[in-house]
Amino acid sequence: MWRRRSAVRAYGGDDLEAALRGAADANRTLILSVLNKAYAEEDGLLDLFVRSLREGEGTAQLVSHVLLVAMDRPAYRRCVSLGGVRCYRLPAASRNGTQDLSSEQLYMSDGFIRMMWRRIRLLGDVLKHGYSFIFTDLDVMWLRNPFPSLKYRTGEEDLLISCDKFNGRPQDYLSNELNTGFFFVAAYNRTAALFDEWHAARGESAGMKEQDVLNRMKRRHTFRRLGVTVRVLDTARFSGFCQDSRDARQVATVHANCCRTMRAKIADLRAVLRAARRLNGTARLRWPPHSECAKSWR
């Protein structure tokens, strides 16, 4: 069971608690994403993400449980301007005077890595407030409600996480390469401890993004030591550009992974949403080629 800690080093203190409480459902579960100014540009990833939620199968009902966390003032203002979505801004004290991260941070750049670690600290604090959540990158399109496909069993599974290429064995987290762009985590002392260790590991992980550090931790048996139960999500339902699902009719989410630039992600995700609109209950859909993302590595 979760026991709230007396001393919580949380982003935003009571303001964060109020934001979480406002977005959470009756089971203290919500959907979280993080954005900066670049992600919030008009006709960019933020707009595509919100559009996918509003247009997806059974997803419009989830919008009230989404909390978008803005890292800077322009991102917060743009979030609020959309209307109908919940927005929270990390307070200035949380940023510790670090370099501005409002511009696009290219994959594996120093700024990109700093953003990822800031995100892990925030998510750990959410767990310490006693809230379970789905974390989703903004470059994940929600084509249908993912909760039925998650099929998580309260008290039995702690972390359900996406992967780049699924090997067919959901319990085999050691061999599947975990991807932190989409995951569900339940609020327990053991999961909060995992996030504490994960964030603390940044000190010995110079030049590594948080996803690589988590994959290193699993190989060091951190999950087993902490008693965290992990299930890897099948790319048949939680698809991505690294490994397209063969049957689009069962896909809940599509992640623009294996892609380097925001411009490429936006172009190829627009194509995904156009294709998804053409899908009906009987037709099979061939995903459009992710040509811009392929070119982004050249």
Secondary structure, 3 states (H helix, E strand, C coil): CCCCCCCCCCCCCHHHHHHHHHHCCCCCEEEEEEECCCCCCCCCHHHHHHHHHHHCECCHHHHHHEEEEECCHHHHHHHHHHCCCEEEECCHHHHCCCCCCCCCCCCCCHHHHHHHHHHHHHHHHHHHCCCEEEEECCCEEECECCHHHHCCCCCCCCEEEEECCCCCCCCCCCCCCEEEEEEEECCCHHHHHHHHHHHHHHHHCCCCCHHHHHHHHHHCCHHHHHCCCEEECCCCCEEECCECCCCHHHCCEEECCCCCCHHHHHHHHHHHHHHHHHCCCCCCCCCCCCHHHHHCCC
